[in-house]
Amino acid sequence: MEAAAVSTVISRVRRILFALLVIAIVVMAAVLIRLRERAQDRLHAIHDSAPAETAASAPQNVTLVIPNDLDGSLQDEQRSLSLPTDDSGKARVLLQDLLDTFYEPQSTHPISGAAGNPGIENVFLMPVPQATPSTGSPTPTPQANASGTLAIVDFTAAFAASQPSGIEPETLTLLSIIGTLHANLPAITQVRFLIDGRTAQTLAGHADLTRTYLVTDTTTGPTHP
Amino acid sequence: MLLLGQSPPKPQTLPPAPAPSIPAPAPPQVALKYTVLLDAAHGGTDTGARLAPNLVEKDLTLDLASRLRSMLAARGIEVAETRTSDASLSADQRAEIANKTPFSACILIHATATGSGVHLYTSSLAPTPPQKFMPWLTAQSAYATRSLKLLSDMESAFAHAEIPVTLGRTALQPMDSFACPAVAVEVAPLRRRASSKTEPLDNPDYQRAVLDALSAALAQWRGEWRQQP
């Protein structure tokens, strides 16, 4: 009789405990969902206030470096674009316009997909880190006199997926981006690439994206021995 | 205008900040015997580029490497390969094979559906003097000059075979880790400017012409590889 009473008490305690746990789970889920919504709102607010979509100057002449797959060449092309006033937004608009040319039907560096698809998630500009390897030596050594701006170009995953695979097409894509950035924003001296905000091994199986590219010598070719 | 074929861009690169300190086996090694390493790109789950509805890069590169090996053997040239089957190898594993033995030339074989003719690439690393220990990720920098000489021989051979060539420099793993004169050979469909005719990558005559030119270039290199830059 006494044992049955204890069992009933324990069972009631368990039921209450279970109910409390269920309530706690529901409350925590609600809190998490609310926090996630707030974080998304903050991100949207940041995105909406991005300079590329706010201030835009009058149309100005810009240089796009257009690649040609057939002969491996890079051709400067002048265009008139309305650009944001800040450099980061300017770089993003420039590169998006460059990538749009790849989607054109008569493109010399065709990429499958529809023009207007965002190929660039974002472009971040920052001072070149001081403790980076020197230009002439691949050995990582501190570079006390490094100057200029490091551009970090973040591709969308969709663009990387549509990029034709191959050493030449991938290299030309990177060189045209580097050349376009340097032609219009000479302060940019180094460029790194991300895909969807993350470091990737390659663009589409070949061109190395783990490295920092220097823009200073993209206009001179290797000399034969 | 920048022409890769005439005035190729030179995308100098910097290695990533946390560069491993794995040394190359010996700086820069001179192989005692003329031996060529053929690296058929991709393999296993890494199919590489889709070249045709039923042809992927990993299969074509393996086939080309296998046939080139036979052609070089017929010329009395010793050949090693990074893979002889549909095996999946990481860039580090390929570099490990290349750096275990001092090779006289390392040829990375790739294929692509875009462009025309053959694309020849050397590393974009700036040349550096030989050191006792080379950083693993940039071991190729000590061989940059010799790689350009090898590329020059290849360019001549393809010109002789009337196959259009595009030259360039690129950041490509595992080539940047190779401690040997190294050139990446990327075969593309042959699009002739004079006519609208295109030789697809699976054309046996075109493949044969490419392999003949490569074989001739590597035979030419046999007489030059011992010369220091």
Interface residues (C-beta under 8 A of the other chain):
Chain A: V65 D69 L70 D71 G72 S73 L74 Q75 D76 P110 A131 T132 P133 T135 G136 S137 P138 T139 P140 P164 S165 G166 I167 E168 P169 T171 L172 L174 L175 I178 G179 Q190 Q201 T202 A204 G205 H206 A207 D208 T210 R211 T212 Y213 L214 T216 D217 T218 T219 T220 G221 P222 T223 H224 P225
Chain B: M1 L2 L3 L4 G5 Q6 S7 P8 P9 K10 P11 Q12 T13 L14 P15 P16 A17 A19 H42 D46 G48 A49 R50 E57 H110 A111 T112 A113 T114 G115 S116 H119 Y121 T122 L125 A126 T128 P135 L137 T138 S141 T145 R146 L148 K149 L151 S152 T166 L167 G168 R169 T170 A171 L172 Q173 D176 A184 E186 A188 R191 P229
